[in-house]
């Protein structure tokens, strides 16, 4: 009688160990460990402020109101670390916090130099009391309240500084073509505009149709300025079809009677304005 071998009696095949694959894995792990260790050592070494320290801080730029010593003092507190670890954004913010600084660029120059290019504020006009505004409408306050002389005075809500500056720059050459130099330009909280000139003349524009009212003034001012024996002091343009003029008497001349201008009556009343004041 023949005996049958059951499944448990079969000879199991032996598994071979993949030495080559294990070798490759071990080699890769070893290389990775070495690289990681080198990176860690490098990071630790480069973070040491004694390695590649910054030795030179160079400040460039045309400075008229700023003192280099003030800039050095402001950024000196923020220069920490070495060539690689220095926070250049922090240095830039420290410099731009100075009142007369507009903007700053900061960059590293190998191996030990920090270069700063400082762009100073260019004051366009005074803004309100004790402050200045630049041509982009940015308001700044000089330290000590020292303001340059001879600047026009602009005013209005701080949020509207850019709009006021834009209008000032647009109107300035148009008035200068008539021999008028702007002394002040202001917008009140109701958005009513007022203009003053260095010869003492003042304009009231109101809040509506200000461009059309300005065009009317530019058209009639040459005739107003030629009036014998008097000069305009204030011109109220807040009328629908005319304007009101307040005059200042000058030396009387025997040039004959003066004719009224279109849109104006003697005594400062508008010819066709009615009650169209806004």
Steps between C-alpha positions, in 0.01 A plus 500: 500500500650831388515794744400838384692803611280776624562865427682545828760262398616688195837668508468880523724706266752728678486876442818672393605821674523791244847604602546730205180689567580528869844626410358770281259604774772511760724701270219747428419532871866558577532771236180666620624495857831649399330773295255579780782519748698727271198725448434516874864579565498764227184664631636502852832638385353770274262608776798587715539881486875454523496335157491751211409801716389822334781750522385781270164683486491731199234771477444654156256766386469875464423625849394860563291477815629171643813444706688177428564461872126484564463226239793306644352525849156385379622194308789417734257355753360264236826366355519158662656178383740461213499531121247217459273544802449878496132600460523762222124573517534596865791730419299663219197559725722660766644745246160582347365589845712817499288810417691618192545153346273416208621150412813287533659207318728263693721228354799289600831518313734204543672439730448756779311808375145626545402765245209737565365747246288764673247706304414815688155656513441779248261750663244633254300716739397545860212291620287649773705602802849369558502240224608463140377305199700357212400486129337158549271627773689339787486710818800516732601703803860623524666453835502816705233663283756663271325578172659636182401852408319612188275196461131522417254388766267209421226378731217253521417164654812282519326231298458752214866610490567326170199668338597844629859457382385383158280806460773733617745360243238530224401860582842645577619544137160629387505776761866582439415561134287792629774628730337351812698301755310260722533563872235259628258236384256340738206264512277509807309200644203586273737478201472872430812643337679827575804644326737776607770678301813680610362835381219470757222391263271225631253278313196316632414205275244315709431131461343458157610558140836625621670439165243713318531773761878499469471528123277805548757661730787432259302657219411823684798556729716691246223759461450519878872557558501795257231698681627852579502624857422171665593135513297188584546365852249214509304338220203284586440256216218309672234626262321342209583756229725762656733594784525760774809715546616693805736778401780689670545861400832614361623843402235669293583573139309718258453229241129554463212284620541124508274269309351202682632161401271227365360311797591769753348823633673779680482458874580132474163359399461239229294610202309177448570293805172541684515277809687218338761479773610150608 
